[in-house]
Amino acid sequence: MNNLSIPNNYWDTSLYEDKHAFVWQYGEDLLKFLNPQPGESILDLGCGTGQLTEKIAQAGAQVMGVDHASTMIEKARQNYPHIRFDVADATNFQVDKPLDAVFSNAVLHWVKEADSAIASIHQSLKPGGRFVAEFGSKGNVEAIVTALSSALEAFNISAQTLNPWYFPSIGEYATLLEQQGFDVIYAILFPRPTPLAEGEAGMANWIQMFASSFLAELSGEQHTQVIHAVEEQLKPTLYQQGTWTADYRRIRIVAIKP
């Protein structure tokens, strides 16, 4: 369930599953905070291709996955036909019955309308229900964004207007949660340098998967030039021993609806 600047909500699910499995592999650690129990009703908000939704189901919970990208939902349904997956929007989704928990991994930094998303999450939970999430924090991929901004200046393009992400501080996001009625019981910000697959092509693949909106106004040739410029700028710091590393910083949040 992502508010994405990708045409027609198109995600390349093969590239996602093949080259970017770290998205859900790192998310498995977040499941410890969710601690799903048999019989609980849980929503996986922004489920992608469904790997973590399946993990929640394996705990015995009644889980449903939703995502804004129809290509992701189609792939999730193929992967796990025994689980319900629906297309929905984080800012205005509805549930049939109040939930025990909402879980969200690597999604909410795509949702700039944070107030609307938090309101939707709050209204979907039972009293005592919990919200467990991890997403990009203030400073996430800052080196990559800085390099993209510098490369785009050559074409008189402002990266700021094309940036699809919302990377809040802990204080900012916890305050938004409290304003909507949540009790924030756990919040941490931590660096998580993330190795990218595919050796020398790792950064180019990452940009094409997650940062394509920055390149939306470019021709194919300009697209290649910008990626090359970004690689040249970042190589001294983010490319070592044949592997690119993305400069991730993450927020992890647990909040309760009183």
C-alpha positions as CSV (number, residue, x, y, z in Angstrom):
1,M,0.0,0.0,0.0
2,N,2.2,2.7,-1.3
3,N,1.7,6.3,-2.5
4,L,4.2,5.9,-5.3
5,S,5.3,8.1,-8.1
6,I,5.5,5.1,-10.4
7,P,3.4,5.1,-13.5
8,N,0.1,3.2,-13.1
9,N,1.3,1.9,-9.7
10,Y,3.8,-0.3,-11.6
11,W,6.3,-2.3,-9.7
12,D,8.6,-4.7,-11.4
13,T,7.8,-7.7,-9.1
14,S,10.5,-9.9,-10.6
15,L,13.2,-7.3,-10.0
16,Y,11.7,-6.7,-6.5
17,E,11.8,-10.4,-5.5
18,D,15.1,-11.3,-7.2
19,K,17.3,-8.4,-6.4
20,H,15.7,-6.7,-3.4
21,A,14.7,-9.5,-1.1
22,F,16.3,-7.6,1.7
23,V,13.1,-5.6,2.0
24,W,11.3,-8.4,3.7
25,Q,14.3,-10.4,5.0
26,Y,15.2,-7.5,7.3
27,G,11.5,-7.1,8.1
28,E,11.4,-10.6,9.6
29,D,13.1,-9.2,12.7
30,L,10.2,-6.7,13.1
31,L,7.8,-9.7,13.5
32,K,9.3,-10.3,17.0
33,F,7.8,-6.9,18.0
34,L,4.5,-7.9,16.4
35,N,4.5,-11.3,18.2
36,P,1.4,-12.5,16.3
37,Q,-0.8,-15.0,18.2
38,P,-3.1,-17.7,17.0
39,G,-6.6,-16.3,16.2
40,E,-5.6,-12.7,16.1
41,S,-6.8,-10.5,13.3
42,I,-3.9,-8.7,11.7
43,L,-3.5,-6.4,8.6
44,D,-0.1,-6.3,6.8
45,L,-0.2,-2.7,5.5
46,G,1.9,-2.5,2.3
47,C,2.4,-6.2,2.0
48,G,4.4,-6.2,-1.3
49,T,4.6,-9.7,-2.7
50,G,3.4,-11.3,0.6
51,Q,6.4,-12.9,2.2
52,L,5.9,-11.4,5.7
53,T,2.1,-11.8,5.4
54,E,2.8,-15.5,5.1
55,K,5.1,-15.5,8.1
56,I,2.2,-13.9,10.2
57,A,-0.2,-16.5,8.9
58,Q,2.2,-19.3,9.9
59,A,1.9,-18.0,13.5
60,G,-1.8,-18.9,13.4
61,A,-3.2,-15.3,13.0
62,Q,-6.0,-14.4,10.6
63,V,-4.0,-12.1,8.4
64,M,-4.9,-10.0,5.3
65,G,-2.4,-8.1,3.1
66,V,-3.1,-4.9,1.3
67,D,-0.9,-2.8,-1.0
68,H,-1.5,0.2,-3.3
69,A,0.3,-1.5,-6.2
70,S,-1.8,-3.9,-8.1
71,T,1.2,-5.7,-9.6
72,M,2.4,-6.5,-6.0
73,I,-1.1,-7.8,-5.1
74,E,-1.3,-10.0,-8.2
75,K,2.1,-11.5,-7.3
76,A,1.2,-12.0,-3.7
77,R,-2.0,-13.8,-4.7
78,Q,0.1,-16.1,-6.9
79,N,2.7,-16.7,-4.1
80,Y,0.1,-17.4,-1.3
81,P,-3.3,-18.2,-2.7
82,H,-4.6,-19.2,0.8
83,I,-4.2,-15.6,2.1
84,R,-6.5,-12.7,1.2
85,F,-4.8,-9.8,-0.6
86,D,-6.5,-6.6,-1.7
87,V,-5.5,-3.4,-3.4
88,A,-6.0,-0.5,-1.0
89,D,-4.6,2.9,-0.1
90,A,-2.8,3.5,3.2
91,T,-4.5,6.9,3.6
92,N,-8.1,5.8,3.4
93,F,-8.4,2.0,3.8
94,Q,-11.4,0.4,5.7
95,V,-11.7,-2.9,7.5
96,D,-14.7,-5.1,8.0
97,K,-14.1,-5.6,11.7
98,P,-11.7,-3.9,14.2
99,L,-8.2,-5.6,14.2
100,D,-5.9,-6.8,16.9
101,A,-2.9,-5.3,15.1
102,V,-1.6,-3.4,12.0
103,F,1.9,-4.4,10.8
104,S,3.8,-2.3,8.3
105,N,7.4,-2.9,7.0
106,A,9.3,-0.5,4.7
107,V,6.1,1.3,3.5
108,L,5.2,4.4,5.4
109,H,8.1,6.5,4.0
110,W,6.2,6.3,0.7
111,V,3.1,7.9,2.3
112,K,3.5,11.6,2.5
113,E,0.0,12.1,3.9
114,A,1.1,10.7,7.3
115,D,-1.9,12.1,9.2
116,S,-4.4,10.4,7.0
117,A,-2.5,7.1,7.2
118,I,-2.3,7.2,11.0
119,A,-6.0,8.1,11.2
120,S,-6.9,5.1,9.0
121,I,-4.7,2.8,11.1
122,H,-6.2,4.1,14.4
123,Q,-9.8,3.6,13.2
124,S,-9.0,0.0,12.1
125,L,-7.8,-1.2,15.5
126,K,-9.7,-2.5,18.5
127,P,-9.1,-0.8,21.8
128,G,-5.8,-2.2,23.0
129,G,-4.8,-3.0,19.4
130,R,-1.3,-2.4,18.4
131,F,0.5,-0.8,15.5
132,V,4.0,-2.1,14.7
133,A,6.0,-0.5,11.9
134,E,9.4,0.1,10.5
135,F,10.3,2.6,7.7
136,G,12.8,5.1,6.6
137,S,13.8,7.8,9.1
138,K,15.2,11.3,8.8
139,G,18.6,10.9,7.1
140,N,17.6,7.7,5.2
141,V,19.5,7.3,1.9
142,E,20.7,10.9,2.4
143,A,24.0,10.2,0.4
144,I,22.1,8.7,-2.5
145,V,19.5,11.6,-2.6
146,T,22.3,14.2,-2.4
147,A,24.1,12.5,-5.3
148,L,20.9,12.3,-7.4
149,S,20.2,16.0,-6.6
150,S,23.7,16.9,-7.8
151,A,23.4,14.8,-11.0
152,L,20.0,16.3,-11.9
153,E,21.2,19.9,-11.5
154,A,23.0,19.3,-14.8
155,F,19.6,19.1,-16.5
156,N,18.1,22.0,-14.5
157,I,15.8,19.6,-12.6
158,S,15.0,20.0,-8.9
159,A,15.2,16.7,-7.1
160,Q,13.2,18.1,-4.3
161,T,10.0,18.3,-6.4
162,L,10.4,14.7,-7.6
163,N,11.3,13.1,-4.2
164,P,8.6,10.5,-3.4
165,W,9.6,9.9,0.2
166,Y,8.7,11.1,3.7
167,F,11.5,10.5,6.2
168,P,10.4,11.8,9.6
169,S,12.4,12.0,12.9
170,I,11.2,9.9,15.8
171,G,9.9,13.0,17.6
172,E,7.9,14.1,14.5
173,Y,6.3,10.7,13.9
174,A,5.6,9.9,17.6
175,T,3.9,13.3,17.9
176,L,1.7,12.6,14.9
177,L,0.7,9.2,16.5
178,E,-0.1,10.8,19.9
179,Q,-2.2,13.5,18.2
180,Q,-4.4,10.8,16.7
181,G,-4.8,9.1,20.1
182,F,-2.1,6.5,20.1
183,D,0.2,5.7,23.1
184,V,3.7,5.2,21.7
185,I,5.4,2.6,23.8
186,Y,8.5,1.9,21.8
187,A,10.5,4.0,19.3
188,I,14.0,3.7,18.1
189,L,16.0,5.2,15.2
190,F,19.1,3.2,14.0
191,P,21.5,3.1,11.1
192,R,21.2,0.0,8.9
193,P,23.7,0.0,6.1
194,T,22.2,-2.3,3.5
195,P,24.3,-4.3,1.0
196,L,22.7,-4.3,-2.5
197,A,22.8,-7.4,-4.7
198,E,24.3,-7.7,-8.2
199,G,27.7,-6.3,-7.6
200,E,28.6,-3.3,-9.7
201,A,25.0,-3.0,-11.0
202,G,23.6,-2.8,-7.4
203,M,23.2,0.9,-7.2
204,A,21.7,1.3,-10.7
205,N,19.2,-1.5,-9.9
206,W,18.3,0.1,-6.6
207,I,17.7,3.5,-8.3
208,Q,15.5,1.9,-11.0
209,M,13.5,0.0,-8.4
210,F,13.0,2.6,-5.7
211,A,14.0,6.0,-7.0
212,S,12.6,6.0,-10.5
213,S,10.5,9.1,-9.9
214,F,13.7,11.2,-9.8
215,L,14.3,10.2,-13.4
216,A,10.8,10.6,-14.7
217,E,11.6,13.8,-16.8
218,L,14.7,12.4,-18.4
219,S,15.3,10.6,-21.8
220,G,16.8,7.2,-21.8
221,E,20.2,8.6,-22.5
222,Q,19.9,11.2,-19.8
223,H,18.7,8.5,-17.4
224,T,22.0,6.5,-18.0
225,Q,24.0,9.7,-17.6
226,V,22.5,10.5,-14.2
227,I,22.9,7.0,-12.9
228,H,26.6,7.0,-14.0
229,A,27.1,10.4,-12.3
230,V,25.5,9.1,-9.1
231,E,27.7,6.0,-9.1
232,E,30.9,8.1,-9.6
233,Q,30.0,10.4,-6.7
234,L,29.1,7.6,-4.3
235,K,31.8,5.0,-5.2
236,P,34.4,6.3,-2.7
237,T,32.0,5.9,0.2
238,L,29.3,3.3,-0.7
239,Y,31.1,0.8,-3.0
240,Q,33.6,-1.5,-1.4
241,Q,35.0,-4.9,-2.4
242,G,32.6,-5.2,-5.3
243,T,29.4,-4.4,-3.3
244,W,27.3,-1.3,-3.1
245,T,25.8,-0.4,0.3
246,A,22.7,1.9,0.7
247,D,22.9,4.3,3.6
248,Y,19.7,3.3,5.3
249,R,18.4,4.7,8.6
250,R,15.2,3.2,10.0
251,I,12.5,4.1,12.6
252,R,10.9,1.3,14.5
253,I,7.7,2.1,16.3
254,V,5.2,0.2,18.5
255,A,2.0,2.1,19.5
256,I,-1.2,1.1,21.3
257,K,-4.7,2.3,20.8
258,P,-6.0,2.9,24.3
